[in-house]
Amino acid sequence: MGIEVGGILGLIILVLDIWAIINIIGSAASTGAKVLWIVVVLLLPVLGLILWFLMGPKKSTAMA
């Protein structure tokens, strides 16, 4: 019947984790905080994504 639901869910989580890492890198946080958040997202893909969304560094809003 094609791709299983678990495979699609895994792909969605992977895409969201990559999106989170890109946003972490672009945030105004210190380098140490960025590295820590990236490690959390990589080691705990679902929980790390939720924690980052709720408590993580936000994207810089300052325009040059």
PyMOL Python script that loads the backbone (N, CA, C, O; Angstrom):
from pymol import cmd

cmd.read_pdbstr("""\
ATOM      1  N   MET A   1       0.813  -1.195   0.000  1.00  0.00           N
ATOM      2  CA  MET A   1       0.000   0.000   0.000  1.00  0.00           C
ATOM      3  C   MET A   1       0.859   1.262   0.000  1.00  0.00           C
ATOM      4  O   MET A   1       0.330   2.354   0.208  1.00  0.00           O
ATOM      5  N   GLY A   2       2.123   1.149  -0.219  1.00  0.00           N
ATOM      6  CA  GLY A   2       2.979   2.332  -0.314  1.00  0.00           C
ATOM      7  C   GLY A   2       3.700   2.618   0.985  1.00  0.00           C
ATOM      8  O   GLY A   2       3.994   1.710   1.763  1.00  0.00           O
ATOM      9  N   ILE A   3       3.982   3.891   1.211  1.00  0.00           N
ATOM     10  CA  ILE A   3       4.717   4.320   2.392  1.00  0.00           C
ATOM     11  C   ILE A   3       3.824   4.207   3.618  1.00  0.00           C
ATOM     12  O   ILE A   3       2.650   4.575   3.581  1.00  0.00           O
ATOM     13  N   GLU A   4       4.385   3.702   4.691  1.00  0.00           N
ATOM     14  CA  GLU A   4       3.636   3.578   5.937  1.00  0.00           C
ATOM     15  C   GLU A   4       3.471   4.936   6.607  1.00  0.00           C
ATOM     16  O   GLU A   4       4.209   5.878   6.318  1.00  0.00           O
ATOM     17  N   VAL A   5       2.502   5.025   7.499  1.00  0.00           N
ATOM     18  CA  VAL A   5       2.266   6.269   8.233  1.00  0.00           C
ATOM     19  C   VAL A   5       3.492   6.650   9.046  1.00  0.00           C
ATOM     20  O   VAL A   5       3.829   7.830   9.137  1.00  0.00           O
ATOM     21  N   GLY A   6       4.168   5.665   9.641  1.00  0.00           N
ATOM     22  CA  GLY A   6       5.380   5.939  10.416  1.00  0.00           C
ATOM     23  C   GLY A   6       6.471   6.554   9.571  1.00  0.00           C
ATOM     24  O   GLY A   6       7.222   7.402  10.052  1.00  0.00           O
ATOM     25  N   GLY A   7       6.571   6.145   8.330  1.00  0.00           N
ATOM     26  CA  GLY A   7       7.569   6.715   7.427  1.00  0.00           C
ATOM     27  C   GLY A   7       7.275   8.156   7.091  1.00  0.00           C
ATOM     28  O   GLY A   7       8.183   8.985   7.030  1.00  0.00           O
ATOM     29  N   ILE A   8       6.005   8.460   6.871  1.00  0.00           N
ATOM     30  CA  ILE A   8       5.613   9.836   6.571  1.00  0.00           C
ATOM     31  C   ILE A   8       5.807  10.713   7.802  1.00  0.00           C
ATOM     32  O   ILE A   8       6.293  11.840   7.699  1.00  0.00           O
ATOM     33  N   LEU A   9       5.425  10.191   8.967  1.00  0.00           N
ATOM     34  CA  LEU A   9       5.603  10.946  10.209  1.00  0.00           C
ATOM     35  C   LEU A   9       7.089  11.206  10.476  1.00  0.00           C
ATOM     36  O   LEU A   9       7.465  12.299  10.899  1.00  0.00           O
ATOM     37  N   GLY A  10       7.915  10.214  10.233  1.00  0.00           N
ATOM     38  CA  GLY A  10       9.357  10.380  10.402  1.00  0.00           C
ATOM     39  C   GLY A  10       9.922  11.434   9.468  1.00  0.00           C
ATOM     40  O   GLY A  10      10.791  12.214   9.857  1.00  0.00           O
ATOM     41  N   LEU A  11       9.430  11.458   8.242  1.00  0.00           N
ATOM     42  CA  LEU A  11       9.880  12.451   7.270  1.00  0.00           C
ATOM     43  C   LEU A  11       9.465  13.858   7.706  1.00  0.00           C
ATOM     44  O   LEU A  11      10.240  14.806   7.577  1.00  0.00           O
ATOM     45  N   ILE A  12       8.256  13.987   8.217  1.00  0.00           N
ATOM     46  CA  ILE A  12       7.784  15.288   8.706  1.00  0.00           C
ATOM     47  C   ILE A  12       8.641  15.768   9.868  1.00  0.00           C
ATOM     48  O   ILE A  12       9.013  16.940   9.924  1.00  0.00           O
ATOM     49  N   ILE A  13       8.954  14.871  10.794  1.00  0.00           N
ATOM     50  CA  ILE A  13       9.805  15.231  11.938  1.00  0.00           C
ATOM     51  C   ILE A  13      11.192  15.641  11.462  1.00  0.00           C
ATOM     52  O   ILE A  13      11.763  16.601  11.980  1.00  0.00           O
ATOM     53  N   LEU A  14      11.739  14.929  10.488  1.00  0.00           N
ATOM     54  CA  LEU A  14      13.047  15.282   9.942  1.00  0.00           C
ATOM     55  C   LEU A  14      13.036  16.678   9.337  1.00  0.00           C
ATOM     56  O   LEU A  14      13.945  17.470   9.587  1.00  0.00           O
ATOM     57  N   VAL A  15      12.026  16.981   8.552  1.00  0.00           N
ATOM     58  CA  VAL A  15      11.923  18.303   7.923  1.00  0.00           C
ATOM     59  C   VAL A  15      11.789  19.390   8.984  1.00  0.00           C
ATOM     60  O   VAL A  15      12.422  20.440   8.878  1.00  0.00           O
ATOM     61  N   LEU A  16      10.969  19.146  10.006  1.00  0.00           N
ATOM     62  CA  LEU A  16      10.799  20.130  11.085  1.00  0.00           C
ATOM     63  C   LEU A  16      12.093  20.323  11.876  1.00  0.00           C
ATOM     64  O   LEU A  16      12.410  21.442  12.276  1.00  0.00           O
ATOM     65  N   ASP A  17      12.838  19.246  12.103  1.00  0.00           N
ATOM     66  CA  ASP A  17      14.117  19.360  12.813  1.00  0.00           C
ATOM     67  C   ASP A  17      15.123  20.167  11.997  1.00  0.00           C
ATOM     68  O   ASP A  17      15.851  20.988  12.556  1.00  0.00           O
ATOM     69  N   ILE A  18      15.172  19.948  10.700  1.00  0.00           N
ATOM     70  CA  ILE A  18      16.076  20.722   9.840  1.00  0.00           C
ATOM     71  C   ILE A  18      15.678  22.194   9.861  1.00  0.00           C
ATOM     72  O   ILE A  18      16.537  23.073   9.929  1.00  0.00           O
ATOM     73  N   TRP A  19      14.379  22.460   9.804  1.00  0.00           N
ATOM     74  CA  TRP A  19      13.880  23.832   9.865  1.00  0.00           C
ATOM     75  C   TRP A  19      14.271  24.484  11.195  1.00  0.00           C
ATOM     76  O   TRP A  19      14.685  25.643  11.224  1.00  0.00           O
ATOM     77  N   ALA A  20      14.141  23.739  12.289  1.00  0.00           N
ATOM     78  CA  ALA A  20      14.503  24.262  13.606  1.00  0.00           C
ATOM     79  C   ALA A  20      15.993  24.581  13.666  1.00  0.00           C
ATOM     80  O   ALA A  20      16.377  25.630  14.182  1.00  0.00           O
ATOM     81  N   ILE A  21      16.834  23.697  13.149  1.00  0.00           N
ATOM     82  CA  ILE A  21      18.280  23.925  13.180  1.00  0.00           C
ATOM     83  C   ILE A  21      18.645  25.161  12.365  1.00  0.00           C
ATOM     84  O   ILE A  21      19.499  25.944  12.783  1.00  0.00           O
ATOM     85  N   ILE A  22      18.021  25.346  11.226  1.00  0.00           N
ATOM     86  CA  ILE A  22      18.285  26.540  10.414  1.00  0.00           C
ATOM     87  C   ILE A  22      17.886  27.794  11.180  1.00  0.00           C
ATOM     88  O   ILE A  22      18.600  28.796  11.146  1.00  0.00           O
ATOM     89  N   ASN A  23      16.749  27.746  11.869  1.00  0.00           N
ATOM     90  CA  ASN A  23      16.312  28.900  12.663  1.00  0.00           C
ATOM     91  C   ASN A  23      17.204  29.133  13.869  1.00  0.00           C
ATOM     92  O   ASN A  23      17.434  30.279  14.256  1.00  0.00           O
ATOM     93  N   ILE A  24      17.705  28.069  14.464  1.00  0.00           N
ATOM     94  CA  ILE A  24      18.632  28.213  15.595  1.00  0.00           C
ATOM     95  C   ILE A  24      19.903  28.911  15.136  1.00  0.00           C
ATOM     96  O   ILE A  24      20.394  29.816  15.811  1.00  0.00           O
ATOM     97  N   ILE A  25      20.432  28.502  14.004  1.00  0.00           N
ATOM     98  CA  ILE A  25      21.654  29.110  13.480  1.00  0.00           C
ATOM     99  C   ILE A  25      21.435  30.595  13.180  1.00  0.00           C
ATOM    100  O   ILE A  25      22.340  31.404  13.379  1.00  0.00           O
ATOM    101  N   GLY A  26      20.252  30.954  12.707  1.00  0.00           N
ATOM    102  CA  GLY A  26      19.952  32.346  12.377  1.00  0.00           C
ATOM    103  C   GLY A  26      19.495  33.188  13.550  1.00  0.00           C
ATOM    104  O   GLY A  26      19.178  34.363  13.371  1.00  0.00           O
ATOM    105  N   SER A  27      19.452  32.623  14.740  1.00  0.00           N
ATOM    106  CA  SER A  27      18.972  33.360  15.904  1.00  0.00           C
ATOM    107  C   SER A  27      20.052  34.298  16.450  1.00  0.00           C
ATOM    108  O   SER A  27      21.212  34.251  16.041  1.00  0.00           O
ATOM    109  N   ALA A  28      19.636  35.141  17.377  1.00  0.00           N
ATOM    110  CA  ALA A  28      20.557  36.092  17.987  1.00  0.00           C
ATOM    111  C   ALA A  28      21.240  35.526  19.225  1.00  0.00           C
ATOM    112  O   ALA A  28      21.916  36.267  19.939  1.00  0.00           O
ATOM    113  N   ALA A  29      21.084  34.257  19.494  1.00  0.00           N
ATOM    114  CA  ALA A  29      21.668  33.625  20.684  1.00  0.00           C
ATOM    115  C   ALA A  29      23.187  33.517  20.549  1.00  0.00           C
ATOM    116  O   ALA A  29      23.743  33.636  19.458  1.00  0.00           O
ATOM    117  N   SER A  30      23.835  33.291  21.685  1.00  0.00           N
ATOM    118  CA  SER A  30      25.286  33.107  21.675  1.00  0.00           C
ATOM    119  C   SER A  30      25.636  31.783  20.993  1.00  0.00           C
ATOM    120  O   SER A  30      24.782  30.912  20.829  1.00  0.00           O
ATOM    121  N   THR A  31      26.875  31.650  20.610  1.00  0.00           N
ATOM    122  CA  THR A  31      27.318  30.429  19.933  1.00  0.00           C
ATOM    123  C   THR A  31      27.116  29.203  20.808  1.00  0.00           C
ATOM    124  O   THR A  31      26.690  28.157  20.319  1.00  0.00           O
ATOM    125  N   GLY A  32      27.414  29.320  22.090  1.00  0.00           N
ATOM    126  CA  GLY A  32      27.239  28.198  23.009  1.00  0.00           C
ATOM    127  C   GLY A  32      25.783  27.765  23.104  1.00  0.00           C
ATOM    128  O   GLY A  32      25.485  26.570  23.105  1.00  0.00           O
ATOM    129  N   ALA A  33      24.875  28.736  23.184  1.00  0.00           N
ATOM    130  CA  ALA A  33      23.447  28.421  23.253  1.00  0.00           C
ATOM    131  C   ALA A  33      22.975  27.762  21.959  1.00  0.00           C
ATOM    132  O   ALA A  33      22.166  26.836  21.992  1.00  0.00           O
ATOM    133  N   LYS A  34      23.479  28.237  20.822  1.00  0.00           N
ATOM    134  CA  LYS A  34      23.105  27.638  19.538  1.00  0.00           C
ATOM    135  C   LYS A  34      23.548  26.180  19.475  1.00  0.00           C
ATOM    136  O   LYS A  34      22.782  25.306  19.071  1.00  0.00           O
ATOM    137  N   VAL A  35      24.792  25.928  19.879  1.00  0.00           N
ATOM    138  CA  VAL A  35      25.312  24.557  19.853  1.00  0.00           C
ATOM    139  C   VAL A  35      24.495  23.666  20.774  1.00  0.00           C
ATOM    140  O   VAL A  35      24.161  22.540  20.407  1.00  0.00           O
ATOM    141  N   LEU A  36      24.171  24.151  21.956  1.00  0.00           N
ATOM    142  CA  LEU A  36      23.382  23.377  22.909  1.00  0.00           C
ATOM    143  C   LEU A  36      22.002  23.042  22.341  1.00  0.00           C
ATOM    144  O   LEU A  36      21.557  21.899  22.453  1.00  0.00           O
ATOM    145  N   TRP A  37      21.323  24.006  21.738  1.00  0.00           N
ATOM    146  CA  TRP A  37      19.999  23.746  21.170  1.00  0.00           C
ATOM    147  C   TRP A  37      20.068  22.784  19.997  1.00  0.00           C
ATOM    148  O   TRP A  37      19.195  21.929  19.848  1.00  0.00           O
ATOM    149  N   ILE A  38      21.089  22.911  19.165  1.00  0.00           N
ATOM    150  CA  ILE A  38      21.235  21.994  18.028  1.00  0.00           C
ATOM    151  C   ILE A  38      21.445  20.571  18.531  1.00  0.00           C
ATOM    152  O   ILE A  38      20.860  19.633  17.989  1.00  0.00           O
ATOM    153  N   VAL A  39      22.275  20.398  19.565  1.00  0.00           N
ATOM    154  CA  VAL A  39      22.506  19.063  20.126  1.00  0.00           C
ATOM    155  C   VAL A  39      21.211  18.494  20.703  1.00  0.00           C
ATOM    156  O   VAL A  39      20.910  17.316  20.509  1.00  0.00           O
ATOM    157  N   VAL A  40      20.446  19.325  21.411  1.00  0.00           N
ATOM    158  CA  VAL A  40      19.172  18.854  21.982  1.00  0.00           C
ATOM    159  C   VAL A  40      18.220  18.410  20.873  1.00  0.00           C
ATOM    160  O   VAL A  40      17.592  17.357  20.983  1.00  0.00           O
ATOM    161  N   VAL A  41      18.108  19.200  19.811  1.00  0.00           N
ATOM    162  CA  VAL A  41      17.204  18.858  18.704  1.00  0.00           C
ATOM    163  C   VAL A  41      17.669  17.588  18.001  1.00  0.00           C
ATOM    164  O   VAL A  41      16.842  16.772  17.593  1.00  0.00           O
ATOM    165  N   LEU A  42      18.981  17.407  17.853  1.00  0.00           N
ATOM    166  CA  LEU A  42      19.491  16.214  17.180  1.00  0.00           C
ATOM    167  C   LEU A  42      19.342  14.952  18.027  1.00  0.00           C
ATOM    168  O   LEU A  42      19.024  13.886  17.499  1.00  0.00           O
ATOM    169  N   LEU A  43      19.568  15.063  19.337  1.00  0.00           N
ATOM    170  CA  LEU A  43      19.502  13.879  20.197  1.00  0.00           C
ATOM    171  C   LEU A  43      18.068  13.498  20.570  1.00  0.00           C
ATOM    172  O   LEU A  43      17.766  12.318  20.749  1.00  0.00           O
ATOM    173  N   LEU A  44      17.194  14.485  20.687  1.00  0.00           N
ATOM    174  CA  LEU A  44      15.793  14.240  21.038  1.00  0.00           C
ATOM    175  C   LEU A  44      14.913  14.890  19.966  1.00  0.00           C
ATOM    176  O   LEU A  44      14.375  15.973  20.194  1.00  0.00           O
ATOM    177  N   PRO A  45      14.759  14.262  18.825  1.00  0.00           N
ATOM    178  CA  PRO A  45      14.105  14.929  17.688  1.00  0.00           C
ATOM    179  C   PRO A  45      12.718  15.508  17.984  1.00  0.00           C
ATOM    180  O   PRO A  45      12.455  16.658  17.633  1.00  0.00           O
ATOM    181  N   VAL A  46      11.844  14.759  18.607  1.00  0.00           N
ATOM    182  CA  VAL A  46      10.487  15.267  18.855  1.00  0.00           C
ATOM    183  C   VAL A  46      10.458  16.170  20.080  1.00  0.00           C
ATOM    184  O   VAL A  46       9.975  17.300  20.009  1.00  0.00           O
ATOM    185  N   LEU A  47      10.973  15.678  21.200  1.00  0.00           N
ATOM    186  CA  LEU A  47      10.974  16.468  22.436  1.00  0.00           C
ATOM    187  C   LEU A  47      11.842  17.715  22.277  1.00  0.00           C
ATOM    188  O   LEU A  47      11.463  18.795  22.729  1.00  0.00           O
ATOM    189  N   GLY A  48      13.000  17.572  21.639  1.00  0.00           N
ATOM    190  CA  GLY A  48      13.879  18.720  21.421  1.00  0.00           C
ATOM    191  C   GLY A  48      13.215  19.786  20.565  1.00  0.00           C
ATOM    192  O   GLY A  48      13.384  20.979  20.815  1.00  0.00           O
ATOM    193  N   LEU A  49      12.463  19.363  19.558  1.00  0.00           N
ATOM    194  CA  LEU A  49      11.746  20.306  18.703  1.00  0.00           C
ATOM    195  C   LEU A  49      10.689  21.060  19.500  1.00  0.00           C
ATOM    196  O   LEU A  49      10.543  22.273  19.351  1.00  0.00           O
ATOM    197  N   ILE A  50       9.957  20.350  20.338  1.00  0.00           N
ATOM    198  CA  ILE A  50       8.930  20.984  21.166  1.00  0.00           C
ATOM    199  C   ILE A  50       9.567  21.957  22.162  1.00  0.00           C
ATOM    200  O   ILE A  50       9.093  23.081  22.328  1.00  0.00           O
ATOM    201  N   LEU A  51      10.643  21.520  22.821  1.00  0.00           N
ATOM    202  CA  LEU A  51      11.328  22.390  23.786  1.00  0.00           C
ATOM    203  C   LEU A  51      11.878  23.634  23.107  1.00  0.00           C
ATOM    204  O   LEU A  51      11.754  24.741  23.632  1.00  0.00           O
ATOM    205  N   TRP A  52      12.490  23.451  21.929  1.00  0.00           N
ATOM    206  CA  TRP A  52      13.038  24.598  21.208  1.00  0.00           C
ATOM    207  C   TRP A  52      11.918  25.572  20.832  1.00  0.00           C
ATOM    208  O   TRP A  52      12.074  26.786  20.964  1.00  0.00           O
ATOM    209  N   PHE A  53      10.795  25.034  20.367  1.00  0.00           N
ATOM    210  CA  PHE A  53       9.678  25.889  19.967  1.00  0.00           C
ATOM    211  C   PHE A  53       9.168  26.710  21.148  1.00  0.00           C
ATOM    212  O   PHE A  53       8.822  27.880  20.987  1.00  0.00           O
ATOM    213  N   LEU A  54       9.120  26.105  22.332  1.00  0.00           N
ATOM    214  CA  LEU A  54       8.582  26.783  23.505  1.00  0.00           C
ATOM    215  C   LEU A  54       9.602  27.691  24.201  1.00  0.00           C
ATOM    216  O   LEU A  54       9.244  28.769  24.677  1.00  0.00           O
ATOM    217  N   MET A  55      10.876  27.260  24.262  1.00  0.00           N
ATOM    218  CA  MET A  55      11.857  27.972  25.092  1.00  0.00           C
ATOM    219  C   MET A  55      13.110  28.414  24.363  1.00  0.00           C
ATOM    220  O   MET A  55      13.951  29.095  24.950  1.00  0.00           O
ATOM    221  N   GLY A  56      13.254  28.052  23.119  1.00  0.00           N
ATOM    222  CA  GLY A  56      14.505  28.286  22.411  1.00  0.00           C
ATOM    223  C   GLY A  56      14.724  29.720  21.983  1.00  0.00           C
ATOM    224  O   GLY A  56      13.843  30.568  22.130  1.00  0.00           O
ATOM    225  N   PRO A  57      15.912  29.988  21.449  1.00  0.00           N
ATOM    226  CA  PRO A  57      16.236  31.337  20.987  1.00  0.00           C
ATOM    227  C   PRO A  57      15.351  31.718  19.804  1.00  0.00           C
ATOM    228  O   PRO A  57      15.047  30.893  18.943  1.00  0.00           O
ATOM    229  N   LYS A  58      14.957  32.953  19.784  1.00  0.00           N
ATOM    230  CA  LYS A  58      14.096  33.454  18.706  1.00  0.00           C
ATOM    231  C   LYS A  58      14.956  34.100  17.631  1.00  0.00           C
ATOM    232  O   LYS A  58      16.080  34.532  17.887  1.00  0.00           O
ATOM    233  N   LYS A  59      14.414  34.158  16.444  1.00  0.00           N
ATOM    234  CA  LYS A  59      15.112  34.756  15.316  1.00  0.00           C
ATOM    235  C   LYS A  59      15.316  36.254  15.568  1.00  0.00           C
ATOM    236  O   LYS A  59      14.450  36.926  16.128  1.00  0.00           O
ATOM    237  N   SER A  60      16.443  36.745  15.156  1.00  0.00           N
ATOM    238  CA  SER A  60      16.754  38.160  15.329  1.00  0.00           C
ATOM    239  C   SER A  60      15.773  39.003  14.527  1.00  0.00           C
ATOM    240  O   SER A  60      15.542  38.740  13.347  1.00  0.00           O
ATOM    241  N   THR A  61      15.196  40.019  15.169  1.00  0.00           N
ATOM    242  CA  THR A  61      14.235  40.879  14.479  1.00  0.00           C
ATOM    243  C   THR A  61      14.864  42.202  14.045  1.00  0.00           C
ATOM    244  O   THR A  61      14.195  43.022  13.417  1.00  0.00           O
ATOM    245  N   ALA A  62      16.117  42.417  14.365  1.00  0.00           N
ATOM    246  CA  ALA A  62      16.793  43.652  13.999  1.00  0.00           C
ATOM    247  C   ALA A  62      17.099  43.668  12.503  1.00  0.00           C
ATOM    248  O   ALA A  62      17.695  42.732  11.970  1.00  0.00           O
ATOM    249  N   MET A  63      16.693  44.724  11.850  1.00  0.00           N
ATOM    250  CA  MET A  63      16.970  44.865  10.428  1.00  0.00           C
ATOM    251  C   MET A  63      18.142  45.837  10.251  1.00  0.00           C
ATOM    252  O   MET A  63      18.217  46.876  10.907  1.00  0.00           O
ATOM    253  N   ALA A  64      19.036  45.472   9.361  1.00  0.00           N
ATOM    254  CA  ALA A  64      20.228  46.308   9.136  1.00  0.00           C
ATOM    255  C   ALA A  64      19.928  47.448   8.196  1.00  0.00           C
ATOM    256  O   ALA A  64      20.813  48.250   7.896  1.00  0.00           O
TER     257      ALA A  64
END
""", "prot")
cmd.dss("prot")
cmd.show_as("cartoon", "prot")
cmd.util.cbc("prot")
cmd.orient("prot")
